[in-house]
Amino acid sequence: MDLDALRSARTAEWARLDELARDRRLDGRGSDELILRYQDAAADLSGITTTAGSVPLGDRLSVSLSRARMRFTGTGRNVLSQLPAFFVLQLPAALYRVRWWTFWVAVASAVVAVAYGTWAANDPAVLQALGRNTDLQRLVDHDFTAYYSDNPAASFTSQVWTNNAFIAAQCIAFGIVGVYVPYVLLQNAMNVGLTGGILVAYGHADTFFLYIAPHGMLELTSVFVAGAAGMKVFWAWIAPGARTRGQALAEDGRALFIIAVGLTMSLFVSGILEGFVTPSPLPWPVKLGLGGLALAAFLFYMLFVGGRAVRAGETGDLDPFAAGARRIIAD
């Protein structure tokens, strides 16, 4: 190999690689070009080392490749500097990719809850099977509402947040099992439906909905997202498409880890609503407005911000190489 001829022919391309590697904000076209020029320069370095061994030209090219590799893998970047990309790109994109799964999980859960609630509210035999009349009356008159105010708001918030986050993490972690997530969702829908049916049967439908809605809008949506994420990873194993099953599980599993982190935060917000807003003396329109605002913010983040991130090329994947190939690279 004529090293001088190679240097003359490829200097401009190598200089362009250096320029892209130094660019602190690449658009989609620049990101693609960085990857392609990295591959070309790597092939050049391979040819140099094969024919000439260790030479200054190869050493210089190796430095350029190292700089480019650090650019698209993120190596050496401060963790805090990656937080904007996580919250603006990775997390919303991962949520957006399970939007339809979330929708159908929500629909199925609502159907089950309404069916069980209607059954309990209209069949005295069901109420008798659920407990004695005195016990059910105590639930309606005291226990249901007292649940939200018997403990200090801060400790109650911590308790429900920890419990709900643990359930969400289980749905995602054990989603690959296949049956676990439907079982958890079914139990949740049955419990909500039967409790609602009891209060409706005793003439306290307003109490049920007013105490469930302020925090439940965001809390139940977060549970639906967790269930959808768990079922999606199971489906990735069943029907991986063009990918191998290992690739499908690895890619979707990384994205679902992002969702687990995001749901921890949304469930913390719903826990605050449940601990401080639901039992508070605020007017019910204000409580419902706060719950609706929290849900609207979550859906806006999931659908609008997430959709924009996906359209920009974000994969919602924590894989470092995939991160480098995104349409938007943010520092």
Salt bridges, closest charged atoms under 4 A:
ASP4 OD1 - ARG7 NH1 2.92
ASP18 OD2 - ARG60 NH2 3.24
ASP18 OD1 - ARG67 NH1 3.24
GLU19 OE2 - ARG16 NH1 3.03
ASP32 OD2 - ARG327 NH1 2.41
GLU33 OE2 - ARG16 NE 2.87
GLU33 OE2 - ARG37 NE 2.73
ASP44 OD2 - ARG10 NE 2.77
ASP135 OD2 - ARG132 NE 3.13
ASP135 OD1 - ARG138 NH2 3.13
ASP143 OD2 - ARG138 NE 3.59
ASP143 OD1 - HIS142 ND1 2.91
GLU251 OE1 - ARG243 NH1 2.85
ASP252 OD1 - LYS232 NZ 3.76
ASP252 OD2 - ARG243 NH2 3.55
GLU274 OE2 - HIS215 NE2 3.70
GLU314 OE2 - ARG326 NE 2.58
ASP317 OD1 - ARG254 NE 2.61
ASP331 OD2 - ARG24 NH2 3.59
ASP331 OD2 - ARG71 NH2 3.28
ASP331 OD1 - ARG77 NE 3.32
